[in-house]
């Protein structure tokens, strides 16, 4: 890319809505829920929550 190339809407991370269980590969539906013992997206979900709370000016830990 040259110095005059602009990248619009650069990826900054997932949102909390993106980390919803219904989009997960291991989600078994309303009745089964997640088929894994621990959530595979826990780190991304925590980062998204912290990022959104920081944007709103709220404290992550109360």
TORTOR-441643 format. One line per field, with one value per residue: x, y, z of N, C-alpha, C in turn; residue in three letters. Coordinates in steps of 0.05 Angstrom, whole numbers, padded with zeros to 5 digits. Example, Ala and Ser with C-alpha at 12.3 -4.5 7.8 and 13.67 -1.06 7.14 Angstrom:
nc1	(00264/00257)
nc2	(-00114/-00045)
nc3	(00156/00142)
cac1	(00246/00273)
cac2	(-00090/-00021)
cac3	(00156/00143)
cc1	(00264/00258)
cc2	(-00066/00001)
cc3	(00156/00157)
aa	(ALA/SER)
//
This chain:
nc1	(00017/00008/00029/-00015/-00059/-00120/-00152/-00215/-00259/-00229/-00214/-00227/-00237/-00281/-00351/-00397/-00445/-00428/-00405/-00445/-00478/-00510/-00484/-00441/-00402/-00409/-00458/-00518/-00571/-00634/-00653/-00611/-00566/-00499/-00453/-00404/-00361/-00335/-00336/-00314/-00305/-00294/-00251/-00251/-00302/-00297/-00259/-00287/-00329/-00301/-00279/-00325/-00348/-00307/-00311/-00359/-00346/-00351/-00334/-00297/-00291/-00330)
nc2	(-00023/00045/00110/00142/00111/00097/00067/00051/00043/00007/-00055/-00061/-00095/-00144/-00135/-00136/-00156/-00185/-00228/-00262/-00321/-00348/-00345/-00378/-00436/-00480/-00478/-00506/-00494/-00468/-00504/-00539/-00506/-00484/-00533/-00542/-00546/-00501/-00434/-00420/-00371/-00335/-00301/-00263/-00242/-00218/-00179/-00148/-00130/-00099/-00060/-00035/-00014/00021/00058/00081/00105/00080/00043/-00018/-00055/-00057)
nc3	(00000/-00013/00013/00007/00011/00041/00095/00111/00165/00198/00228/00296/00336/00367/00381/00436/00419/00375/00400/00416/00438/00401/00352/00356/00340/00372/00395/00415/00407/00433/00471/00484/00492/00502/00482/00502/00561/00581/00558/00493/00473/00513/00526/00483/00490/00541/00530/00492/00523/00561/00526/00506/00553/00568/00527/00539/00585/00633/00692/00690/00730/00786)
cac1	(00000/00023/00022/-00040/-00081/-00136/-00168/-00238/-00272/-00209/-00224/-00216/-00244/-00309/-00370/-00411/-00466/-00415/-00398/-00469/-00476/-00524/-00465/-00419/-00404/-00415/-00484/-00536/-00598/-00646/-00657/-00585/-00547/-00471/-00446/-00378/-00362/-00327/-00341/-00290/-00303/-00294/-00231/-00260/-00325/-00288/-00246/-00308/-00344/-00284/-00277/-00350/-00351/-00288/-00321/-00381/-00335/-00358/-00313/-00299/-00294/-00344)
cac2	(00000/00070/00127/00155/00091/00100/00043/00059/00023/-00013/-00073/-00054/-00116/-00153/-00122/-00155/-00168/-00205/-00251/-00275/-00350/-00359/-00345/-00397/-00462/-00501/-00472/-00528/-00484/-00459/-00526/-00551/-00486/-00490/-00561/-00543/-00540/-00473/-00419/-00417/-00343/-00320/-00279/-00243/-00230/-00200/-00156/-00132/-00116/-00078/-00039/-00019/00001/00043/00078/00095/00118/00065/00026/-00046/-00068/-00039)
cac3	(00000/-00014/00035/00002/00014/00065/00103/00125/00183/00205/00249/00322/00355/00367/00399/00453/00402/00358/00416/00425/00436/00377/00330/00362/00327/00392/00407/00408/00405/00458/00491/00493/00499/00493/00487/00515/00590/00584/00533/00476/00466/00538/00525/00465/00503/00562/00517/00480/00545/00572/00506/00505/00578/00567/00509/00553/00609/00657/00703/00683/00756/00805)
cc1	(00018/00015/-00004/-00064/-00094/-00152/-00190/-00249/-00253/-00220/-00210/-00222/-00274/-00325/-00383/-00433/-00453/-00409/-00422/-00467/-00489/-00506/-00443/-00424/-00413/-00442/-00504/-00565/-00609/-00648/-00630/-00566/-00519/-00464/-00419/-00380/-00355/-00330/-00314/-00285/-00301/-00275/-00241/-00284/-00317/-00274/-00267/-00323/-00327/-00281/-00302/-00355/-00331/-00297/-00343/-00371/-00342/-00334/-00318/-00305/-00307/-00337)
cc2	(00025/00087/00142/00136/00096/00075/00053/00036/00000/-00029/-00066/-00075/-00123/-00136/-00144/-00170/-00189/-00231/-00266/-00305/-00361/-00360/-00366/-00423/-00484/-00496/-00493/-00519/-00476/-00480/-00536/-00530/-00492/-00518/-00564/-00537/-00511/-00459/-00415/-00388/-00325/-00296/-00256/-00228/-00210/-00176/-00137/-00117/-00094/-00055/-00022/-00003/00024/00065/00094/00110/00105/00049/-00003/-00062/-00049/-00046)
cc3	(00000/00010/00031/00004/00041/00070/00120/00142/00189/00229/00276/00343/00353/00386/00416/00437/00383/00374/00428/00420/00411/00352/00333/00348/00346/00406/00397/00405/00432/00479/00502/00503/00488/00501/00500/00545/00595/00557/00518/00469/00490/00537/00507/00477/00525/00551/00505/00501/00557/00552/00505/00530/00579/00549/00522/00577/00635/00667/00696/00709/00776/00833)
aa	(UNK/UNK/UNK/UNK/UNK/UNK/UNK/UNK/UNK/UNK/UNK/UNK/UNK/UNK/UNK/UNK/UNK/UNK/UNK/UNK/UNK/UNK/UNK/UNK/UNK/UNK/UNK/UNK/UNK/UNK/UNK/UNK/UNK/UNK/UNK/UNK/UNK/UNK/UNK/UNK/UNK/UNK/UNK/UNK/UNK/UNK/UNK/UNK/UNK/UNK/UNK/UNK/UNK/UNK/UNK/UNK/UNK/UNK/UNK/UNK/UNK/UNK)
//
